[in-house]
């Protein structure tokens, strides 16, 4: 079954509806002081706050959320039983919750894609494991739901194979349930648009 939920890049799209849950877990986070040396690689201004991600530490990600008065929160994130963490995209909602997507290397050498949600002042982060889908950009809609763009890929005979029939745009509720998806990878003519740039979700459009 497909239903039209909104717009992507200004065009009406038919979205596939889902009801299945995702692989959800809670990961403890640690509030830390402002790092003395920070290698900022990712930054975004949202709802009066600057969100920055320190890319200088490979086994974890440090998020710095500050306001115009230079006060805010610093916290770190890493998945259990992993050796390296990459953050590909992130966003901040109007309440101050930080959402992000990325991937980690597990101890057995597997890539583990995920979406993370840290509610304001929370001590734990809700982690949604999305394998074999790798979200690369993420945005919080006004209703609190999450929109991502990315690719679905699996390793076959030592090589990574992208599923050309899998939808690149996916819509999740706050609990991690996949609500809908759209745009098969094979229909995308400019591939970098899938994995880079910024994704913005409004009440009626995503793009």
C-alpha positions as CSV (number, residue, x, y, z in Angstrom):
1,X,0.0,0.0,0.0
2,X,1.2,3.5,-0.8
3,X,0.0,6.8,0.4
4,X,0.9,10.4,-0.3
5,X,2.4,12.0,2.9
6,X,4.0,15.1,1.6
7,X,6.5,16.6,-0.8
8,X,10.1,16.1,-1.6
9,X,12.0,18.8,-3.5
10,X,8.7,20.3,-4.4
11,X,7.0,17.3,-6.0
12,X,4.2,15.1,-4.7
13,X,5.4,11.5,-4.0
14,X,3.7,8.2,-3.2
15,X,5.1,6.8,0.0
16,X,5.1,3.2,1.0
17,X,3.4,2.8,4.5
18,X,4.9,0.5,7.1
19,X,3.9,-0.7,10.5
20,X,6.8,-2.8,11.7
21,X,9.0,-1.7,14.6
22,X,12.8,-1.1,14.4
23,X,15.7,-2.4,16.5
24,X,15.7,0.0,19.4
25,X,18.1,0.3,22.4
26,X,19.1,2.8,25.0
27,X,22.7,4.0,25.3
28,X,24.1,5.9,28.2
29,X,25.6,9.3,27.4
30,X,28.1,11.3,29.4
31,X,28.0,15.0,29.9
32,X,31.4,16.5,29.7
33,X,33.1,19.9,29.9
34,X,34.0,21.9,26.8
35,X,37.0,20.1,25.2
36,X,40.2,22.0,25.2
37,X,41.0,21.1,21.6
38,X,38.1,20.5,19.3
39,X,38.2,19.4,15.6
40,X,34.8,20.6,14.4
41,X,33.9,19.0,11.1
42,X,30.1,19.4,11.3
43,X,28.1,22.5,12.4
44,X,24.5,23.6,12.1
45,X,22.5,26.6,13.5
46,X,19.0,25.5,14.6
47,X,16.4,27.1,16.8
48,X,18.8,29.7,18.3
49,X,21.5,27.1,19.0
50,X,24.8,26.1,17.3
51,X,25.2,22.3,17.1
52,X,28.8,21.2,16.5
53,X,30.3,17.7,16.3
54,X,33.9,17.1,17.4
55,X,35.4,14.8,14.7
56,X,38.8,14.5,16.4
57,X,38.0,11.4,18.4
58,X,37.4,8.3,16.4
59,X,35.8,5.9,18.9
60,X,33.1,8.4,20.0
61,X,31.3,11.6,18.9
62,X,31.2,14.7,21.0
63,X,28.3,17.1,20.5
64,X,28.4,20.7,21.6
65,X,25.1,22.6,21.7
66,X,25.5,26.3,22.5
67,X,23.3,29.3,22.4
68,X,24.0,33.0,21.5
69,X,25.2,33.6,25.1
70,X,27.8,30.9,24.7
71,X,26.1,28.5,27.2
72,X,24.9,25.1,26.5
73,X,25.5,21.4,26.7
74,X,28.3,19.0,25.8
75,X,27.8,15.2,25.6
76,X,29.5,12.3,24.1
77,X,28.1,9.2,22.3
78,X,29.4,5.8,21.2
79,X,27.7,2.5,20.6
80,X,28.6,-0.4,22.9
81,X,31.1,-2.9,21.4
82,X,32.2,-0.7,18.6
83,X,35.7,0.7,17.7
84,X,34.8,3.8,15.6
85,X,31.9,6.1,15.2
86,X,31.0,8.5,12.3
87,X,28.3,11.1,12.5
88,X,26.8,11.9,9.0
89,X,23.9,14.2,9.9
90,X,22.2,15.8,12.8
91,X,19.4,18.3,13.8
92,X,17.9,20.0,16.8
93,X,14.1,20.3,17.4
94,X,12.3,23.2,19.0
95,X,12.4,21.6,22.4
96,X,16.2,21.1,22.4
97,X,16.3,17.4,21.5
98,X,19.3,16.4,19.4
99,X,18.8,13.8,16.6
100,X,21.6,12.4,14.6
101,X,22.5,9.6,12.2
102,X,25.7,7.8,11.4
103,X,27.5,4.5,11.6
104,X,30.0,2.6,13.8
105,X,32.4,-0.3,13.3
106,X,31.6,-3.2,15.6
107,X,34.4,-5.3,17.1
108,X,33.8,-8.0,14.5
109,X,34.3,-5.6,11.6
110,X,30.7,-4.9,10.7
111,X,29.3,-1.5,9.9
112,X,26.4,-0.6,12.1
113,X,24.1,2.2,10.8
114,X,21.9,4.0,13.4
115,X,19.7,7.0,14.3
116,X,20.2,8.6,17.7
117,X,17.8,10.7,19.7
118,X,18.8,12.6,22.8
119,X,16.0,14.3,24.6
120,X,16.8,17.6,26.5
121,X,19.0,16.9,29.6
122,X,18.5,13.1,29.2
123,X,21.1,10.7,30.5
124,X,20.4,8.1,27.8
125,X,20.2,8.2,24.0
126,X,17.6,6.2,22.1
127,X,19.3,4.4,19.3
128,X,17.5,3.0,16.3
129,X,19.5,0.5,14.4
130,X,18.6,0.8,10.7
131,X,20.7,-1.9,8.9
132,X,20.8,-2.4,6.0
133,X,19.7,1.2,5.5
134,X,22.4,3.8,6.0
135,X,20.9,7.2,6.8
136,X,23.1,10.1,5.7
137,X,21.0,13.2,6.4
138,X,18.3,13.8,9.0
139,X,15.7,16.4,9.8
140,X,13.1,16.8,12.6
141,X,9.6,17.7,11.3
142,X,7.5,20.2,13.3
143,X,5.4,17.2,14.6
144,X,8.5,15.6,16.0
145,X,8.9,12.8,13.5
146,X,12.2,12.1,11.7
147,X,13.0,12.3,8.0
148,X,16.2,10.8,6.6
149,X,17.8,10.3,3.2
150,X,20.4,7.5,2.7
151,X,21.2,4.3,0.9
152,X,20.4,0.6,1.5
153,X,23.6,-1.5,1.1
154,X,25.0,-4.9,2.0
155,X,28.3,-6.6,1.6
156,X,28.2,-9.4,-0.9
157,X,31.3,-11.5,-1.9
158,X,33.5,-8.8,-0.4
159,X,32.0,-5.9,-2.2
160,X,29.3,-3.4,-1.1
161,X,26.2,-3.6,-3.3
162,X,23.6,-0.7,-3.2
163,X,20.0,-1.9,-3.5
164,X,18.6,0.0,-6.4
165,X,15.0,-0.8,-5.5
166,X,15.2,0.4,-1.9
167,X,13.8,3.8,-1.1
168,X,16.3,6.5,-0.1
169,X,13.8,8.8,1.8
170,X,12.4,7.3,5.1
171,X,10.1,8.6,7.7
172,X,10.2,7.5,11.3
173,X,8.2,8.3,14.4
174,X,9.8,9.2,17.7
175,X,9.9,5.6,18.9
176,X,11.8,4.5,15.9
177,X,9.0,2.9,13.9
178,X,9.3,3.3,10.2
179,X,6.2,5.1,9.0
180,X,6.8,5.4,5.3
181,X,9.5,5.6,2.6
182,X,9.8,6.9,-1.0
183,X,12.1,7.3,-4.1
184,X,13.9,4.1,-5.1
185,X,17.7,4.5,-5.4
186,X,17.5,3.6,-9.1
187,X,15.4,6.7,-9.9
188,X,18.1,9.1,-8.5
189,X,20.1,10.6,-11.3
190,X,22.5,12.7,-9.2
191,X,23.8,10.2,-6.5
192,X,25.6,12.7,-4.3
193,X,22.3,14.3,-3.5
194,X,21.4,11.1,-1.6
195,X,24.3,11.1,0.9
196,X,25.4,14.7,1.3
197,X,23.9,18.2,1.9
198,X,21.1,19.2,4.2
199,X,17.7,17.8,4.7
200,X,14.9,20.1,5.9
201,X,11.3,18.9,6.9
202,X,8.4,21.3,7.2
203,X,4.7,20.6,7.7
204,X,4.2,19.9,4.0
205,X,7.6,19.5,2.4
206,X,10.8,17.6,2.7
207,X,13.9,18.5,0.7
